[in-house]
Amino acid sequence: MNTTGPVGQHHTDLSVRPDDDDAESPASRRKIAVSRRALLGSALATVGGAAVVGFTGGRLLASADETAAQPAPSEHSDIVSAFGAHQAGIATAQQRYATLVVADLTVSDAASFRRLMVDVSATVALITRGEEPPPSRMFPEGATTPTDFATGLSPSRLTVTVGVGAGVFELPGMTREAPRRLRPLPAFAGDHLDPRWGGGDMIFQICADDAQVVSAAMRALRARLPGYAVIRWTQSGFISVPEGGGTPRNMFGQKDGTSNPPTGSVEFADTVWTLPDEPEWFAGGSYLVFRKIRMKTANWDLTARDEQDAVIGRRRSDGAPLTGNEEFDEPDLEATGADGTTVIASDAHVRRVHGFSMLRRSYNYDYGFLTAMAGGSPDPLEHPENHPHAPGTADHHHGGHGKLDVGLLFCAYGNDPDSQFIAAQQRMAEQDRLNAFIQHTGSAIFAILPGFGKDGYLGDTLV
């Protein structure tokens, strides 16, 4: 985290009030760090001359008591409320497009970070309803924002989910204890991590059913950052849900997310939302583990279908385990074939990750052809003999497809990364036939903030 940059001079504010209609909700049980009276003086602070107090055009933005797990009203099926005990974008039915934006803070203290969070929250509350974001001081007077880029488009179930890295808790004036399990991920055997796709102080997970809406939301949030933070890295992805519904498929054609806990279930809550031993301010939050996983699709496509199924332990056709008939049948890890060996091999992916519960909310990515040469090698266009796909090279018979950067933006939500993702990844690294077809190239972990009400802001229990 960089603490030497300029401190933002403007801010909006939203007063804080517990969720009155749900006295037993995690949000209402959290202690509010800043009293409503203390915030009233700044509640009318302006952003570029426009007051933002949780209203627009004289109307309330939305109900304070909708939670992320609840569907939007039928007459507004394209709107997902930003308010609730938990942030939207976790229990929300997965949207088709996503962009992950990770930033490093440039603020010098917790008070400045709080101003950023208030500004971001006001922006999220507006754009998720399809309304224009507050003006930003990064635009000169008379400039329009958001440049009509998404004018006339539906909100398309836009959600913005915000998390923080460990560096936030090192800010001067930060008095809250860091989440107990917010620690750097360990090194795993076989990793090929690129430092450009890891770390960071904050993450914004932006999801919607329209790629242009996602892009417009990214621009709106980017406009809040000058004076507070700088973008460190971004990743963008997509999924397609089969006609009639069902589990999306990844770049290997396999259904991805079959073992997710059902939304709204006790299993979901026990898997995703914070454990009782976490700091009180963190109640209603979660952890997000991100891994950028490059998938060697050329190698996979040249692998026989039966071998693909054996690598995963499921049939590619319908997602059913090799020992079952339907996608959601429980894998029988003890079943043996006529030769006496287990049907699901000892190094099959399903067996290696069996028993580790987490919410997978991943997206495919396709960045096309990798033109850069590793290690600063000469330009292959000027030196054809150095081209990575020249005759005689390992990739020549693939027609260059071995240099495609396509794969999975793996996003796993859970309340205990140690016993969930880390334990599963360690078992994979030890012995998983899938490792021959993938490379982990990016890695990060964040604490996802609890939700907020219409009169609060993201992180109002933290700062």
Secondary structure as UniProt FT lines:
FT   TURN            20..21
FT   TURN            23..24
FT   HELIX           26..29
FT   HELIX           36..40
FT   TURN            41..44
FT   STRAND          46..47
FT   TURN            48..49
FT   STRAND          50..51
FT   STRAND          55..56
FT   TURN            57..58
FT   STRAND          59..60
FT   TURN            64..65
FT   TURN            68..69
FT   HELIX           74..76
FT   TURN            77..78
FT   TURN            88..89
FT   STRAND          97..105
FT   HELIX           110..127
FT   TURN            128..130
FT   TURN            137..138
FT   TURN            141..142
FT   TURN            147..148
FT   TURN            151..152
FT   TURN            156..157
FT   STRAND          159..164
FT   HELIX           166..170
FT   TURN            172..173
FT   TURN            180..181
FT   TURN            189..190
FT   HELIX           195..197
FT   STRAND          202..208
FT   HELIX           211..222
FT   TURN            223..224
FT   TURN            226..228
FT   STRAND          229..238
FT   TURN            243..244
FT   TURN            251..252
FT   TURN            258..259
FT   TURN            263..264
FT   HELIX           266..272
FT   TURN            276..277
FT   HELIX           280..282
FT   TURN            283..284
FT   STRAND          286..295
FT   HELIX           297..301
FT   HELIX           305..312
FT   TURN            316..318
FT   TURN            322..323
FT   TURN            327..328
FT   TURN            333..334
FT   TURN            338..339
FT   TURN            346..347
FT   HELIX           349..353
FT   TURN            354..355
FT   STRAND          359..360
FT   STRAND          363..369
FT   HELIX           374..376
FT   TURN            380..382
FT   HELIX           384..386
FT   TURN            388..389
FT   TURN            391..392
FT   TURN            394..395
FT   HELIX           396..398
FT   TURN            399..400
FT   HELIX           401..403
FT   STRAND          404..414
FT   HELIX           418..422
FT   HELIX           423..430
FT   HELIX           433..437
FT   STRAND          438..448
FT   TURN            454..455
FT   TURN            458..462
//
